[in-house]
Structures are given as C-alpha cells and as structure tokens.
Amino acid sequence: MFEKDFYQNVDFTSAEILEERLCGMRFLGCCFRDADFAAIALSGCQFEDCCFDGASFSGAKAQNTAFLNCSFEMADCMGMAFADCKLTGSCFLYTRFLNAEIGPGDWSYTTLTEAKFAGWQIEGVSFKGADLTRADFSRATLRRCDFSEANLTKTTFQNADLRESVMHGSNLLEADLHGAKIDLELAVTIAETLGARYLP
C-alpha cells in the first residue's frame, strides 16, 4: 500500500493497512479515520497532526514511534502495546484501551479524559501537563511516572502505587488519593499543596 517513506495531507479514510510492519515512515497531516491497523507492528515511525478517529489498532505494537498532536477519538486500541513511544499533545477521547500495555514513554500534554487504567502496571511514563480529568488509576502500579502540571480533576488513584512518581504543580486537591502508596517526596508535595512546609 505504501510506496514512499513520507506522506503529507493524504486521505487514508477507512483504509485497510495490509502491511504487517511499518518501519521509519513519516506521515504529516494525514487522515486515517476508521482505518484498520489491527495487529500491525510500527517501529521508528512518526505521525504528526494525523487523525485516527474510529481507527482500529487492536493487537498492534508500536515501538519507538511518535504520535504528535494526533486525534484518537473513539479509536480501538484494545490489546495494543506502546513501548518507548512519544504521544505529546495527542487526544484520546473515548478511546478503548482494554488489555493494552503502556511501557516507558512520553504521554505529556495528552488528553485522556475518563480513561480507564484501573489495575494497570504503568512505569516510567510522563503524563506531564496531561488532561486526566476523571481518569481511573485505582489499584494501578504507577512507579516512576511524572504527573507534574497535570489536570487531576476528579482523577482517582485509590489504592494505587505512586512511589517514585512526581506530581509537582498538579491540582492534587481535586484528586482522590485514598489508600494510595506514596513516598516521602510525594508526601511533601501533597503537604505543600495543603499549605504546609516540610522541615527535616
């Protein structure tokens, strides 16, 4: 299907991506609405300002791949694996992540409103500046994650493991941290948010 390494402003709406693997390709401003990426392997690719609304990534694997300022509204990412990926500024409204895997990577400034990550294991991921309004991280393992400056309005971290994670500049007072496991650094951040000062 793809004969070039770079595509710009091309409409791939409802396309069935037949390739089993895409490596080192770049797409700028392309539309993949309702396209089928099921079970594909993406390696070293870059998608910028692309639309994946309603697309299927079921069982796909993305490694060292960038999705910059892309839209995934109503996309199906069930069983998809993200490893060392950069998704800065991308929007995941009503995206299905059932049984997906999020490995270390950069999810900063993404929109993940109402995302369901309860019980997941997510380590080494940056959610800096992300909109996590009403997202559910209850019982999740969230080690070494960065939630700095994130919107945590009604975000739940009930019984989550947040040790080695940071939340500087986020609206912690709006989040539900009941039963969460935290370390001293995060405890200090929470105390400072409440107006207290830590004096060793």
GROMACS elastic network, one bead per residue, 0.5 to 0.9 nm:
[ bonds ]
;  ai    aj funct       b0    kb
    1    17     6  0.72205   500
    1    18     6  0.70613   500
    1    19     6  0.73644   500
    2     5     6  0.76604   500
    2    19     6  0.84471   500
    4     7     6  0.71944   500
    4    25     6  0.81374   500
    5    23     6  0.88655   500
    5    24     6  0.72872   500
    5    26     6  0.62092   500
    5    27     6  0.83714   500
    6    25     6  0.60501   500
    6    27     6  0.58035   500
    6    28     6  0.79513   500
    7    10     6  0.65058   500
    7    25     6  0.84690   500
    7    26     6  0.65033   500
    7    28     6  0.63129   500
    7    29     6  0.84461   500
    7    30     6  0.73924   500
    8    26     6  0.84803   500
    8    27     6  0.58490   500
    8    29     6  0.57551   500
    8    30     6  0.59980   500
    9    27     6  0.81297   500
    9    28     6  0.62922   500
    9    31     6  0.73215   500
    9    50     6  0.86379   500
   10    27     6  0.85726   500
   10    28     6  0.83892   500
   10    29     6  0.73249   500
   10    31     6  0.64673   500
   10    32     6  0.88537   500
   11    30     6  0.58570   500
   11    32     6  0.67814   500
   11    33     6  0.85645   500
   12    15     6  0.53646   500
   12    16     6  0.87708   500
   12    30     6  0.71673   500
   12    31     6  0.55249   500
   12    33     6  0.72226   500
   12    34     6  0.88713   500
   12    35     6  0.70519   500
   13    31     6  0.60083   500
   13    34     6  0.60717   500
   13    35     6  0.58406   500
   13    52     6  0.89291   500
   14    32     6  0.67988   500
   14    33     6  0.60779   500
   14    36     6  0.69829   500
   14    55     6  0.79277   500
   15    18     6  0.89811   500
   15    32     6  0.71663   500
   15    33     6  0.83373   500
   15    34     6  0.74258   500
   15    36     6  0.62637   500
   15    37     6  0.87568   500
   16    35     6  0.58275   500
   16    37     6  0.69305   500
   16    38     6  0.88080   500
   17    20     6  0.81285   500
   17    35     6  0.73295   500
   17    36     6  0.58223   500
   17    37     6  0.55927   500
   17    38     6  0.80667   500
   17    40     6  0.80666   500
   18    21     6  0.89001   500
   18    36     6  0.86055   500
   18    37     6  0.81001   500
   18    40     6  0.84117   500
   19    22     6  0.68883   500
   19    37     6  0.88577   500
   19    40     6  0.70741   500
   19    41     6  0.87283   500
   20    39     6  0.73521   500
   20    40     6  0.50113   500
   20    41     6  0.62334   500
   20    42     6  0.87635   500
   21    40     6  0.56472   500
   21    42     6  0.58817   500
   21    43     6  0.76731   500
   22    25     6  0.67493   500
   22    40     6  0.77050   500
   22    41     6  0.63293   500
   22    42     6  0.50227   500
   22    43     6  0.62747   500
   22    44     6  0.83134   500
   22    45     6  0.72454   500
   23    41     6  0.83181   500
   23    42     6  0.60968   500
   23    44     6  0.56557   500
   23    45     6  0.58873   500
   24    42     6  0.84164   500
   24    43     6  0.64162   500
   24    46     6  0.74297   500
   24    65     6  0.85722   500
   25    42     6  0.89962   500
   25    43     6  0.85325   500
   25    44     6  0.72365   500
   25    46     6  0.63516   500
   25    47     6  0.83796   500
   26    45     6  0.57866   500
   26    47     6  0.59037   500
   26    48     6  0.80307   500
   27    30     6  0.62311   500
   27    45     6  0.82446   500
   27    46     6  0.62572   500
   27    48     6  0.62765   500
   27    49     6  0.84803   500
   27    50     6  0.74269   500
   28    46     6  0.82197   500
   28    47     6  0.60233   500
   28    49     6  0.60686   500
   28    50     6  0.64071   500
   29    47     6  0.80198   500
   29    48     6  0.62031   500
   29    51     6  0.76481   500
   29    70     6  0.88402   500
   30    47     6  0.82114   500
   30    48     6  0.81079   500
   30    49     6  0.72352   500
   30    51     6  0.65664   500
   31    35     6  0.88326   500
   31    49     6  0.89292   500
   31    50     6  0.56861   500
   31    52     6  0.67119   500
   31    53     6  0.86728   500
   32    35     6  0.51874   500
   32    36     6  0.84639   500
   32    50     6  0.72399   500
   32    51     6  0.55651   500
   32    53     6  0.73049   500
   32    54     6  0.86227   500
   32    55     6  0.68192   500
   33    51     6  0.60038   500
   33    54     6  0.57916   500
   33    55     6  0.56502   500
   33    72     6  0.88505   500
   33    75     6  0.88620   500
   34    52     6  0.69029   500
   34    53     6  0.63145   500
   34    56     6  0.69027   500
   34    75     6  0.79471   500
   35    52     6  0.73357   500
   35    53     6  0.85920   500
   35    54     6  0.74682   500
   35    56     6  0.63976   500
   35    57     6  0.88061   500
   36    55     6  0.58927   500
   36    57     6  0.67498   500
   36    58     6  0.86239   500
   37    40     6  0.56537   500
   37    41     6  0.88280   500
   37    55     6  0.73009   500
   37    56     6  0.55963   500
   37    58     6  0.72737   500
   37    59     6  0.87611   500
   37    60     6  0.68963   500
   38    56     6  0.58383   500
   38    59     6  0.58657   500
   38    60     6  0.55887   500
   38    77     6  0.89098   500
   38    80     6  0.88551   500
   39    57     6  0.68240   500
   39    58     6  0.60894   500
   39    61     6  0.70418   500
   39    80     6  0.81709   500
   40    57     6  0.76098   500
   40    58     6  0.86331   500
   40    59     6  0.74517   500
   40    61     6  0.63406   500
   40    62     6  0.82901   500
   41    60     6  0.58432   500
   41    62     6  0.59646   500
   41    63     6  0.79243   500
   42    45     6  0.63897   500
   42    60     6  0.78123   500
   42    61     6  0.60912   500
   42    63     6  0.61310   500
   42    64     6  0.81989   500
   42    65     6  0.67853   500
   43    61     6  0.83487   500
   43    62     6  0.60786   500
   43    64     6  0.58699   500
   43    65     6  0.58359   500
   44    62     6  0.84326   500
   44    63     6  0.66296   500
   44    66     6  0.76672   500
   44    85     6  0.89878   500
   45    62     6  0.86361   500
   45    63     6  0.84433   500
   45    64     6  0.73494   500
   45    66     6  0.63456   500
   45    67     6  0.85390   500
   46    65     6  0.57883   500
   46    67     6  0.61372   500
   46    68     6  0.77208   500
   47    50     6  0.61514   500
   47    65     6  0.80989   500
   47    66     6  0.60038   500
   47    68     6  0.61810   500
   47    69     6  0.85400   500
   47    70     6  0.74200   500
   48    66     6  0.77450   500
   48    67     6  0.59194   500
   48    69     6  0.60718   500
   48    70     6  0.62582   500
   49    67     6  0.80260   500
   49    68     6  0.62375   500
   49    69     6  0.50207   500
   49    71     6  0.77217   500
   49    90     6  0.85504   500
   50    67     6  0.79743   500
   50    68     6  0.79819   500
   50    69     6  0.73036   500
   50    71     6  0.65813   500
   51    55     6  0.88238   500
   51    70     6  0.57339   500
   51    72     6  0.66763   500
   51    73     6  0.85778   500
   52    55     6  0.52235   500
   52    56     6  0.83866   500
   52    70     6  0.72349   500
   52    71     6  0.56384   500
   52    73     6  0.71647   500
   52    74     6  0.87063   500
   52    75     6  0.67056   500
   53    56     6  0.89523   500
   53    71     6  0.61037   500
   53    74     6  0.58068   500
   53    75     6  0.54389   500
   53    92     6  0.89931   500
   53    95     6  0.88886   500
   54    72     6  0.70089   500
   54    73     6  0.63288   500
   54    76     6  0.68605   500
   54    95     6  0.85506   500
   55    72     6  0.74798   500
   55    73     6  0.86130   500
   55    74     6  0.76812   500
   55    76     6  0.62562   500
   55    77     6  0.84684   500
   56    60     6  0.88558   500
   56    75     6  0.59282   500
   56    77     6  0.64165   500
   56    78     6  0.83343   500
   57    60     6  0.52542   500
   57    61     6  0.84090   500
   57    75     6  0.76059   500
   57    76     6  0.57791   500
   57    78     6  0.69672   500
   57    79     6  0.81138   500
   57    80     6  0.63606   500
   58    76     6  0.62014   500
   58    77     6  0.52195   500
   58    79     6  0.56423   500
   58    80     6  0.57700   500
   58   100     6  0.87933   500
   59    77     6  0.74927   500
   59    78     6  0.64873   500
   59    81     6  0.74143   500
   59   100     6  0.81488   500
   60    77     6  0.78098   500
   60    78     6  0.85722   500
   60    79     6  0.71377   500
   60    81     6  0.64424   500
   60    82     6  0.87377   500
   61    79     6  0.87491   500
   61    80     6  0.57046   500
   61    82     6  0.62925   500
   61    83     6  0.80271   500
   62    65     6  0.60176   500
   62    66     6  0.88797   500
   62    80     6  0.77522   500
   62    81     6  0.60906   500
   62    82     6  0.50258   500
   62    83     6  0.62489   500
   62    84     6  0.83328   500
   62    85     6  0.71021   500
   63    66     6  0.87748   500
   63    81     6  0.81190   500
   63    82     6  0.61425   500
   63    84     6  0.58328   500
   63    85     6  0.60188   500
   64    82     6  0.84163   500
   64    83     6  0.64299   500
   64    86     6  0.75387   500
   64   105     6  0.86770   500
   65    82     6  0.84794   500
   65    83     6  0.81862   500
   65    84     6  0.72543   500
   65    86     6  0.64469   500
   65    87     6  0.85072   500
   66    84     6  0.89597   500
   66    85     6  0.56134   500
   66    87     6  0.58080   500
   66    88     6  0.81336   500
   67    70     6  0.59278   500
   67    71     6  0.89809   500
   67    85     6  0.78105   500
   67    86     6  0.61359   500
   67    88     6  0.70181   500
   67    89     6  0.84762   500
   67    90     6  0.69057   500
   68    86     6  0.71652   500
   68    87     6  0.53419   500
   68    88     6  0.52399   500
   68    89     6  0.60280   500
   68    90     6  0.59788   500
   69    87     6  0.73261   500
   69    88     6  0.62472   500
   69    91     6  0.72561   500
   69   110     6  0.82231   500
   70    87     6  0.79128   500
   70    88     6  0.85467   500
   70    89     6  0.71203   500
   70    91     6  0.63232   500
   70    92     6  0.87470   500
   71    75     6  0.88480   500
   71    90     6  0.57177   500
   71    92     6  0.64908   500
   71    93     6  0.82544   500
   72    75     6  0.51877   500
   72    76     6  0.84531   500
   72    90     6  0.75166   500
   72    91     6  0.58572   500
   72    93     6  0.67990   500
   72    94     6  0.83574   500
   72    95     6  0.64974   500
   73    76     6  0.89812   500
   73    91     6  0.68357   500
   73    92     6  0.53724   500
   73    94     6  0.58910   500
   73    95     6  0.57753   500
   74    92     6  0.76154   500
   74    93     6  0.64395   500
   74    96     6  0.70497   500
   75    92     6  0.78451   500
   75    93     6  0.84831   500
   75    94     6  0.75169   500
   75    96     6  0.64156   500
   75    97     6  0.89401   500
   76    79     6  0.89840   500
   76    80     6  0.88295   500
   76    95     6  0.60874   500
   76    97     6  0.69837   500
   76    98     6  0.87023   500
   77    80     6  0.52780   500
   77    81     6  0.86013   500
   77    95     6  0.69729   500
   77    96     6  0.55231   500
   77    97     6  0.50623   500
   77    98     6  0.72761   500
   77    99     6  0.86852   500
   77   100     6  0.67287   500
   78    81     6  0.89835   500
   78    96     6  0.59905   500
   78    99     6  0.58142   500
   78   100     6  0.54961   500
   79    97     6  0.70537   500
   79    98     6  0.62867   500
   79   101     6  0.69786   500
   80    97     6  0.75573   500
   80    98     6  0.85955   500
   80    99     6  0.74918   500
   80   101     6  0.62394   500
   80   102     6  0.84257   500
   81    99     6  0.89926   500
   81   100     6  0.56909   500
   81   102     6  0.61324   500
   81   103     6  0.75537   500
   82    85     6  0.60975   500
   82   100     6  0.80490   500
   82   101     6  0.60372   500
   82   103     6  0.56689   500
   82   104     6  0.80746   500
   82   105     6  0.79722   500
   83   101     6  0.81956   500
   83   102     6  0.65734   500
   83   104     6  0.60193   500
   83   105     6  0.66129   500
   84   102     6  0.88922   500
   84   103     6  0.65112   500
   84   104     6  0.53094   500
   84   106     6  0.75996   500
   85   102     6  0.89634   500
   85   103     6  0.81266   500
   85   104     6  0.75017   500
   85   106     6  0.63424   500
   85   107     6  0.81429   500
   86   105     6  0.58383   500
   86   107     6  0.61910   500
   86   108     6  0.82784   500
   87    90     6  0.57357   500
   87    91     6  0.89503   500
   87   105     6  0.81117   500
   87   106     6  0.60236   500
   87   108     6  0.70527   500
   87   109     6  0.84406   500
   87   110     6  0.70308   500
   88   106     6  0.65527   500
   88   107     6  0.54101   500
   88   108     6  0.50379   500
   88   109     6  0.56679   500
   88   110     6  0.58847   500
   88   130     6  0.89681   500
   89   107     6  0.77268   500
   89   108     6  0.66646   500
   89   111     6  0.73087   500
   89   130     6  0.81788   500
   90   107     6  0.80886   500
   90   108     6  0.86827   500
   90   109     6  0.73645   500
   90   111     6  0.64479   500
   90   112     6  0.88927   500
   91    95     6  0.89741   500
   91   109     6  0.89094   500
   91   110     6  0.56385   500
   91   112     6  0.67456   500
   91   113     6  0.89038   500
   92    95     6  0.52989   500
   92    96     6  0.87522   500
   92   110     6  0.74533   500
   92   111     6  0.56909   500
   92   112     6  0.53307   500
   92   113     6  0.75039   500
   92   115     6  0.81021   500
   93   111     6  0.69030   500
   93   112     6  0.62546   500
   93   113     6  0.62485   500
   93   114     6  0.78941   500
   93   115     6  0.79271   500
   94   112     6  0.82940   500
   94   113     6  0.77761   500
   94   114     6  0.74896   500
   94   115     6  0.72755   500
   95   112     6  0.84361   500
   95   115     6  0.75038   500
   96   100     6  0.88101   500
   96   115     6  0.81882   500
   96   116     6  0.83923   500
   97   100     6  0.52641   500
   97   101     6  0.83609   500
   97   115     6  0.80059   500
   97   116     6  0.73874   500
   97   117     6  0.80125   500
   98   101     6  0.89732   500
   98   116     6  0.81765   500
   98   117     6  0.85434   500
   99   120     6  0.88066   500
  101   120     6  0.82511   500
  101   121     6  0.81073   500
  101   122     6  0.79224   500
  102   105     6  0.78910   500
  102   120     6  0.88359   500
  102   121     6  0.79548   500
  102   122     6  0.59898   500
  102   123     6  0.80464   500
  102   125     6  0.80394   500
  103   121     6  0.86883   500
  103   122     6  0.63876   500
  103   123     6  0.65160   500
  103   124     6  0.72405   500
  103   125     6  0.70856   500
  104   122     6  0.76425   500
  104   123     6  0.60125   500
  104   126     6  0.80907   500
  104   145     6  0.88851   500
  105   123     6  0.89048   500
  105   124     6  0.67552   500
  105   126     6  0.65069   500
  106   124     6  0.87861   500
  106   125     6  0.58712   500
  106   127     6  0.69544   500
  106   128     6  0.84359   500
  107   110     6  0.58493   500
  107   125     6  0.68213   500
  107   126     6  0.54664   500
  107   127     6  0.50499   500
  107   128     6  0.73266   500
  107   130     6  0.73915   500
  108   111     6  0.89568   500
  108   125     6  0.87240   500
  108   126     6  0.56756   500
  108   129     6  0.57459   500
  108   130     6  0.54850   500
  108   146     6  0.87961   500
  108   147     6  0.87168   500
  108   150     6  0.86411   500
  109   127     6  0.68366   500
  109   128     6  0.61282   500
  109   131     6  0.68778   500
  109   150     6  0.78954   500
  110   127     6  0.74226   500
  110   128     6  0.85244   500
  110   129     6  0.75047   500
  110   131     6  0.62960   500
  110   132     6  0.84088   500
  111   130     6  0.58744   500
  111   132     6  0.66834   500
  111   133     6  0.86062   500
  112   115     6  0.53666   500
  112   116     6  0.89877   500
  112   130     6  0.72455   500
  112   131     6  0.58164   500
  112   132     6  0.51830   500
  112   133     6  0.73086   500
  112   134     6  0.88357   500
  112   135     6  0.69319   500
  113   131     6  0.62274   500
  113   132     6  0.51085   500
  113   134     6  0.60941   500
  113   135     6  0.57883   500
  114   132     6  0.69985   500
  114   133     6  0.61922   500
  114   136     6  0.68189   500
  114   155     6  0.82529   500
  115   132     6  0.75066   500
  115   133     6  0.85238   500
  115   134     6  0.75092   500
  115   136     6  0.62854   500
  115   137     6  0.85758   500
  116   135     6  0.60442   500
  116   136     6  0.50217   500
  116   137     6  0.69400   500
  117   120     6  0.54996   500
  117   121     6  0.86064   500
  117   122     6  0.88926   500
  117   135     6  0.74914   500
  117   136     6  0.55633   500
  117   138     6  0.74131   500
  117   139     6  0.88660   500
  117   140     6  0.69848   500
  118   135     6  0.89792   500
  118   136     6  0.56034   500
  118   139     6  0.58351   500
  118   140     6  0.55310   500
  118   157     6  0.86303   500
  118   160     6  0.86750   500
  119   137     6  0.69238   500
  119   138     6  0.62449   500
  119   141     6  0.70889   500
  119   160     6  0.79940   500
  120   137     6  0.75138   500
  120   138     6  0.85915   500
  120   139     6  0.74694   500
  120   141     6  0.62355   500
  120   142     6  0.81662   500
  121   140     6  0.57762   500
  121   142     6  0.63495   500
  121   143     6  0.83582   500
  122   125     6  0.68730   500
  122   140     6  0.74314   500
  122   141     6  0.59773   500
  122   142     6  0.50766   500
  122   143     6  0.69365   500
  122   144     6  0.87721   500
  122   145     6  0.77803   500
  123   141     6  0.73160   500
  123   142     6  0.54373   500
  123   144     6  0.57513   500
  123   145     6  0.60347   500
  124   142     6  0.79851   500
  124   143     6  0.65941   500
  124   145     6  0.50459   500
  124   146     6  0.78278   500
  124   165     6  0.86646   500
  125   142     6  0.84150   500
  125   143     6  0.85926   500
  125   144     6  0.71226   500
  125   146     6  0.64994   500
  125   147     6  0.89391   500
  126   129     6  0.89425   500
  126   130     6  0.88581   500
  126   144     6  0.86228   500
  126   145     6  0.55895   500
  126   147     6  0.66638   500
  126   148     6  0.84593   500
  127   130     6  0.53137   500
  127   131     6  0.85363   500
  127   132     6  0.86205   500
  127   145     6  0.71903   500
  127   146     6  0.55163   500
  127   147     6  0.50193   500
  127   148     6  0.72750   500
  127   149     6  0.87239   500
  127   150     6  0.68392   500
  128   145     6  0.89713   500
  128   146     6  0.57737   500
  128   149     6  0.58465   500
  128   150     6  0.55637   500
  128   167     6  0.85549   500
  128   170     6  0.89497   500
  129   147     6  0.71667   500
  129   148     6  0.63351   500
  129   151     6  0.68384   500
  129   170     6  0.81319   500
  130   133     6  0.89644   500
  130   147     6  0.76672   500
  130   148     6  0.86201   500
  130   149     6  0.75686   500
  130   151     6  0.62265   500
  130   152     6  0.86343   500
  131   135     6  0.88323   500
  131   150     6  0.59793   500
  131   152     6  0.70758   500
  131   153     6  0.85607   500
  132   135     6  0.52257   500
  132   136     6  0.85999   500
  132   150     6  0.69049   500
  132   151     6  0.55293   500
  132   152     6  0.54127   500
  132   153     6  0.71741   500
  132   154     6  0.85065   500
  132   155     6  0.64022   500
  133   136     6  0.89933   500
  133   151     6  0.61107   500
  133   152     6  0.54202   500
  133   154     6  0.59355   500
  133   155     6  0.55985   500
  134   152     6  0.73841   500
  134   153     6  0.62771   500
  134   156     6  0.69632   500
  134   175     6  0.87447   500
  135   152     6  0.80220   500
  135   153     6  0.86720   500
  135   154     6  0.75045   500
  135   156     6  0.65139   500
  135   157     6  0.88740   500
  136   140     6  0.88633   500
  136   154     6  0.89507   500
  136   155     6  0.60566   500
  136   156     6  0.51096   500
  136   157     6  0.68033   500
  136   158     6  0.86363   500
  137   140     6  0.53530   500
  137   141     6  0.84036   500
  137   142     6  0.84225   500
  137   155     6  0.75496   500
  137   156     6  0.57548   500
  137   158     6  0.72524   500
  137   159     6  0.88141   500
  137   160     6  0.67399   500
  138   141     6  0.88493   500
  138   156     6  0.58813   500
  138   159     6  0.58642   500
  138   160     6  0.53728   500
  138   177     6  0.88872   500
  138   180     6  0.85199   500
  139   157     6  0.70555   500
  139   158     6  0.61895   500
  139   161     6  0.71543   500
  139   180     6  0.81371   500
  140   157     6  0.75836   500
  140   158     6  0.85301   500
  140   159     6  0.75562   500
  140   161     6  0.63217   500
  140   162     6  0.85094   500
  141   160     6  0.58322   500
  141   162     6  0.68216   500
  141   163     6  0.87616   500
  142   145     6  0.59765   500
  142   160     6  0.70671   500
  142   161     6  0.56018   500
  142   162     6  0.51464   500
  142   163     6  0.73499   500
  142   164     6  0.84736   500
  142   165     6  0.71023   500
  143   161     6  0.67193   500
  143   162     6  0.55956   500
  143   163     6  0.55432   500
  143   164     6  0.56015   500
  143   165     6  0.57345   500
  144   162     6  0.77159   500
  144   163     6  0.70306   500
  144   166     6  0.75475   500
  145   162     6  0.78186   500
  145   163     6  0.88041   500
  145   164     6  0.72714   500
  145   166     6  0.65653   500
  145   167     6  0.87714   500
  146   150     6  0.88384   500
  146   165     6  0.57087   500
  146   166     6  0.50659   500
  146   167     6  0.63955   500
  146   168     6  0.85606   500
  147   150     6  0.54296   500
  147   151     6  0.86206   500
  147   152     6  0.86855   500
  147   165     6  0.74270   500
  147   166     6  0.58276   500
  147   168     6  0.72284   500
  147   169     6  0.86238   500
  147   170     6  0.70066   500
  148   151     6  0.89473   500
  148   166     6  0.62675   500
  148   169     6  0.55528   500
  148   170     6  0.55248   500
  149   152     6  0.88769   500
  149   167     6  0.70067   500
  149   168     6  0.62609   500
  149   171     6  0.74989   500
  150   167     6  0.76851   500
  150   168     6  0.86960   500
  150   169     6  0.75364   500
  150   171     6  0.72630   500
  151   155     6  0.83812   500
  151   170     6  0.61965   500
  151   171     6  0.62596   500
  151   172     6  0.86212   500
  151   174     6  0.87756   500
  152   156     6  0.82421   500
  152   170     6  0.67835   500
  152   171     6  0.58293   500
  152   172     6  0.65082   500
  152   173     6  0.84645   500
  152   174     6  0.61849   500
  152   175     6  0.54647   500
  152   176     6  0.88274   500
  153   156     6  0.88371   500
  153   171     6  0.70247   500
  153   172     6  0.80478   500
  153   173     6  0.82769   500
  153   175     6  0.57764   500
  153   176     6  0.89114   500
  154   174     6  0.56048   500
  154   175     6  0.51130   500
  154   176     6  0.66434   500
  155   174     6  0.73862   500
  155   176     6  0.61667   500
  155   177     6  0.87063   500
  156   160     6  0.88231   500
  156   175     6  0.59262   500
  156   177     6  0.65007   500
  156   178     6  0.84105   500
  157   160     6  0.52396   500
  157   161     6  0.83021   500
  157   162     6  0.84201   500
  157   175     6  0.74090   500
  157   176     6  0.57238   500
  157   178     6  0.71207   500
  157   179     6  0.81721   500
  157   180     6  0.63537   500
  158   161     6  0.89716   500
  158   176     6  0.62954   500
  158   177     6  0.52349   500
  158   179     6  0.55172   500
  158   180     6  0.55275   500
  159   177     6  0.74320   500
  159   178     6  0.64610   500
  159   181     6  0.67767   500
  160   177     6  0.79752   500
  160   178     6  0.87575   500
  160   179     6  0.72771   500
  160   181     6  0.62169   500
  160   182     6  0.87639   500
  161   165     6  0.89990   500
  161   180     6  0.58789   500
  161   182     6  0.67127   500
  162   165     6  0.54633   500
  162   166     6  0.82050   500
  162   180     6  0.68059   500
  162   181     6  0.56532   500
  162   182     6  0.51791   500
  162   183     6  0.75733   500
  162   186     6  0.82333   500
  163   166     6  0.84861   500
  163   181     6  0.63166   500
  163   183     6  0.51010   500
  163   184     6  0.86522   500
  163   185     6  0.88174   500
  163   186     6  0.77097   500
  164   182     6  0.77174   500
  164   183     6  0.66077   500
  164   185     6  0.79076   500
  164   186     6  0.78592   500
  165   182     6  0.81816   500
  165   183     6  0.83679   500
  165   185     6  0.85778   500
  165   186     6  0.71601   500
  166   185     6  0.76984   500
  166   186     6  0.61527   500
  166   189     6  0.81958   500
  167   170     6  0.57156   500
  167   171     6  0.86031   500
  167   172     6  0.76896   500
  167   186     6  0.70373   500
  167   189     6  0.71355   500
  167   190     6  0.84512   500
  168   171     6  0.88323   500
  168   172     6  0.89348   500
  168   186     6  0.85312   500
  168   189     6  0.65703   500
  168   190     6  0.88976   500
  169   172     6  0.83068   500
  169   189     6  0.87694   500
  169   193     6  0.85769   500
  170   173     6  0.86933   500
  171   174     6  0.58316   500
  171   175     6  0.72750   500
  171   193     6  0.82184   500
  172   175     6  0.52207   500
  172   176     6  0.82222   500
  172   177     6  0.86149   500
  172   189     6  0.89668   500
  172   190     6  0.69792   500
  172   193     6  0.71253   500
  173   176     6  0.80600   500
  173   190     6  0.83516   500
  173   193     6  0.74308   500
  173   194     6  0.78458   500
  176   180     6  0.88928   500
  177   180     6  0.54012   500
  177   181     6  0.87540   500
  182   185     6  0.81314   500
  182   186     6  0.60735   500
  182   187     6  0.65197   500
  183   186     6  0.55712   500
  183   187     6  0.61697   500
  183   188     6  0.87659   500
  184   188     6  0.61401   500
  184   189     6  0.86513   500
  185   188     6  0.51888   500
  185   189     6  0.63772   500
  185   190     6  0.88027   500
  186   190     6  0.62048   500
  186   191     6  0.85446   500
  187   190     6  0.51211   500
  187   191     6  0.61308   500
  187   192     6  0.86037   500
  188   192     6  0.60625   500
  188   193     6  0.84973   500
  188   196     6  0.85709   500
  188   197     6  0.77290   500
  188   198     6  0.62215   500
  189   192     6  0.51631   500
  189   193     6  0.61901   500
  189   194     6  0.87730   500
  190   193     6  0.50309   500
  190   194     6  0.64647   500
  190   195     6  0.88629   500
  190   196     6  0.87390   500
  191   194     6  0.51141   500
  191   195     6  0.64839   500
  191   196     6  0.52212   500
  191   197     6  0.67891   500
  191   198     6  0.75033   500
  192   197     6  0.56878   500
  192   198     6  0.75399   500
  193   196     6  0.72943   500
  194   197     6  0.89979   500
